[in-house]
Amino acid sequence: MINLISSLLIICGIAFFVSGTVGLLRFPDLYTRLHALTKADNMGLGLILMGLAIQADTIYQSLFLIVIWLLVLTASTLGSFLLAQQAHKRGVIPWSKH
């Protein structure tokens, strides 16, 4: 049962990574691409690490995986914010239909 739950979490995480990649390729501007990529990749990594944490031998290994996810979550959020801030300062206009 644990293997099934772990496998489902990992597969769902991979699906989020794929959807983030599709968003990166399909969305029209920097801001929407950053949003899609940051949200999907953070969720995908979280699900994959949850699936791996279930399979871990000790609680310390599970906690280590959670710490890795929190560090990546913080770094990607900060990186996306800095990219969007610089784009805004340089006058990159968000996409609109008009």
Rosetta silent file (secondary structure, phi, psi, omega in degrees, C-alpha in Angstrom):
SEQUENCE: MINLISSLLIICGIAFFVSGTVGLLRFPDLYTRLHALTKADNMGLGLILMGLAIQADTIYQSLFLIVIWLLVLTASTLGSFLLAQQAHKRGVIPWSKH
SCORE:     score description
SCORE:     0.000 S_00000001
   1 L     0.000  -39.865  179.192    0.000    0.000    0.000 S_00000001
   2 H   -64.063  -39.772  178.719    2.856    2.374    0.830 S_00000001
   3 H   -62.995  -38.216  179.370    4.453    1.696   -2.559 S_00000001
   4 H   -66.144  -46.762  178.898    1.193    2.541   -4.316 S_00000001
   5 H   -62.470  -44.468  178.518    0.746    5.830   -2.457 S_00000001
   6 H   -60.987  -44.425  179.441    4.380    6.741   -3.037 S_00000001
   7 H   -63.902  -41.068  178.486    4.121    5.935   -6.733 S_00000001
   8 H   -63.956  -41.312  178.011    0.937    7.995   -7.112 S_00000001
   9 H   -63.881  -41.852 -179.957    2.535   11.000   -5.416 S_00000001
  10 H   -67.147  -41.630  178.406    5.602   10.769   -7.650 S_00000001
  11 H   -64.494  -41.511  176.948    3.486   10.417  -10.801 S_00000001
  12 H   -63.920  -38.296  176.482    1.377   13.427   -9.784 S_00000001
  13 H   -62.411  -41.310  177.480    4.593   15.384   -9.166 S_00000001
  14 H   -64.009  -38.488  178.238    5.850   14.513  -12.629 S_00000001
  15 H   -62.666  -38.495  177.003    2.524   15.671  -14.070 S_00000001
  16 H   -66.330  -39.939  176.548    2.982   19.045  -12.366 S_00000001
  17 H   -61.071  -42.768  179.213    6.502   19.343  -13.802 S_00000001
  18 H   -64.308  -43.145  179.604    5.164   18.590  -17.284 S_00000001
  19 H   -65.753  -34.916  175.328    2.365   21.153  -16.914 S_00000001
  20 H   -65.528  -38.189  177.502    4.884   23.767  -15.760 S_00000001
  21 H   -67.049  -40.744  176.995    7.014   23.057  -18.805 S_00000001
  22 H   -62.966  -41.959  177.121    4.002   23.362  -21.082 S_00000001
  23 H   -62.393  -39.164  178.116    3.159   26.683  -19.422 S_00000001
  24 H   -62.639  -38.358 -177.815    6.718   27.873  -19.949 S_00000001
  25 H   -81.835  -28.868 -171.065    6.516   27.053  -23.637 S_00000001
  26 H   -99.668  -30.476 -174.418    2.948   28.222  -24.307 S_00000001
  27 L   -72.232  151.507 -166.855    2.322   31.358  -22.251 S_00000001
  28 L   -81.861  -24.703 -175.375    2.887   34.677  -24.009 S_00000001
  29 L  -137.761  174.327 -176.166    5.017   36.764  -21.622 S_00000001
  30 H   -59.430  -42.947 -174.082    7.567   36.632  -18.840 S_00000001
  31 H   -66.237  -45.234  179.618    5.107   37.197  -16.015 S_00000001
  32 H   -71.033  -33.810  176.743    2.692   34.402  -16.903 S_00000001
  33 H   -65.660  -43.480  177.495    5.573   32.041  -17.643 S_00000001
  34 H   -61.349  -42.096 -179.600    7.138   32.748  -14.257 S_00000001
  35 H   -61.921  -49.107 -178.284    3.816   32.176  -12.534 S_00000001
  36 H   -63.498  -45.248 -176.125    3.191   28.851  -14.262 S_00000001
  37 H   -67.681  -44.269 -177.951    6.714   27.597  -13.805 S_00000001
  38 H   -65.808  -47.626 -178.111    7.078   28.591  -10.153 S_00000001
  39 H   -64.887  -49.001 -175.427    3.724   27.236   -9.034 S_00000001
  40 H   -68.553  -42.134 -178.251    3.862   23.979  -10.955 S_00000001
  41 H   -69.323  -37.678  177.699    7.496   23.161  -10.205 S_00000001
  42 H   -65.816  -41.440  177.944    7.159   23.858   -6.489 S_00000001
  43 H   -68.555  -41.836  178.846    4.076   21.663   -6.257 S_00000001
  44 H   -61.070  -45.373  178.713    5.666   18.968   -8.413 S_00000001
  45 H   -64.950  -39.909  178.067    8.799   18.869   -6.300 S_00000001
  46 H   -60.329  -43.820  179.490    6.709   18.805   -3.127 S_00000001
  47 H   -66.859  -41.799  178.709    4.708   15.814   -4.318 S_00000001
  48 H   -63.494  -43.507  179.622    7.792   13.933   -5.467 S_00000001
  49 H   -69.001  -30.639  174.183    9.560   14.551   -2.174 S_00000001
  50 H   -65.843  -40.769  177.184    6.459   13.474   -0.244 S_00000001
  51 H   -63.819  -37.236  177.187    6.467   10.243   -2.226 S_00000001
  52 H   -73.611  -35.212  179.728   10.136    9.748   -1.425 S_00000001
  53 H   -64.124  -33.983  176.925    9.655   10.671    2.243 S_00000001
  54 H   -62.814  -35.455 -178.236    7.112    7.887    2.602 S_00000001
  55 H   -84.130   -8.557 -176.112    9.756    5.439    1.384 S_00000001
  56 L   -63.974  149.965 -178.745   12.525    6.820    3.641 S_00000001
  57 L   -76.567  -37.388 -176.623   14.045    4.528    6.239 S_00000001
  58 L  -125.493  163.919  177.742   14.230    7.058    9.081 S_00000001
  59 H   -66.951  -30.161  179.703   12.370   10.171   10.168 S_00000001
  60 H   -66.160  -37.125  176.180   15.579   12.167    9.687 S_00000001
  61 H   -65.658  -40.166  177.370   15.664   11.307    6.013 S_00000001
  62 H   -64.702  -43.582  178.113   12.058   12.425    5.662 S_00000001
  63 H   -64.639  -36.434  177.488   12.781   15.681    7.481 S_00000001
  64 H   -63.133  -40.774  176.825   15.836   16.231    5.282 S_00000001
  65 H   -64.538  -38.429  178.102   13.658   15.913    2.173 S_00000001
  66 H   -66.623  -40.273  177.782   11.195   18.434    3.613 S_00000001
  67 H   -63.366  -41.113  176.704   14.041   20.859    4.365 S_00000001
  68 H   -59.556  -45.199 -179.730   15.274   20.497    0.776 S_00000001
  69 H   -62.392  -42.215  179.375   11.786   21.294   -0.508 S_00000001
  70 H   -64.556  -38.652  177.378   11.505   24.371    1.724 S_00000001
  71 H   -65.677  -43.454  178.309   14.896   25.658    0.540 S_00000001
  72 H   -66.496  -39.681  177.287   13.969   25.159   -3.127 S_00000001
  73 H   -58.719  -46.348  179.066   10.568   26.759   -2.491 S_00000001
  74 H   -65.183  -45.768 -178.122   12.230   29.815   -0.972 S_00000001
  75 H   -65.022  -42.240 -178.724   14.889   30.076   -3.679 S_00000001
  76 H   -70.597  -36.247  177.328   12.457   29.737   -6.586 S_00000001
  77 H   -64.911  -46.390  179.412   10.029   32.238   -5.089 S_00000001
  78 H   -64.920  -42.927  178.656   12.792   34.756   -4.492 S_00000001
  79 H   -62.156  -42.887  178.291   14.301   34.174   -7.928 S_00000001
  80 H   -65.736  -39.913  177.967   10.960   34.642   -9.675 S_00000001
  81 H   -62.354  -44.316 -179.329   10.269   37.789   -7.699 S_00000001
  82 H   -66.209  -39.235  176.179   13.646   39.264   -8.632 S_00000001
  83 H   -62.818  -46.030 -179.673   13.170   38.419  -12.316 S_00000001
  84 H   -65.738  -38.211  178.984    9.711   39.977  -12.381 S_00000001
  85 H   -64.355  -43.812  178.441   10.940   43.047  -10.502 S_00000001
  86 H   -67.015  -38.002  177.347   13.786   43.621  -12.968 S_00000001
  87 H   -63.386  -41.618  179.146   11.466   43.093  -15.919 S_00000001
  88 H   -64.810  -42.359  178.586    9.063   45.644  -14.478 S_00000001
  89 H   -62.927  -33.500 -178.900   11.887   48.149  -13.903 S_00000001
  90 L   -86.691    0.132  174.031   13.037   47.722  -17.511 S_00000001
  91 L    88.768   19.898  176.149    9.549   48.346  -18.831 S_00000001
  92 L   -71.134  119.088 -174.847    8.483   44.866  -19.864 S_00000001
  93 L   -88.849  132.470  176.149    4.752   45.229  -20.306 S_00000001
  94 L   -61.900  147.796 -179.151    2.465   42.367  -19.236 S_00000001
  95 L   -65.938  143.233  171.125    0.571   40.691  -22.072 S_00000001
  96 L  -143.877  159.395 -177.302   -2.996   41.725  -22.760 S_00000001
  97 L   -70.655  -23.740 -173.806   -5.510   40.754  -25.439 S_00000001
  98 L   -78.248    0.000    0.000   -5.900   44.279  -26.755 S_00000001
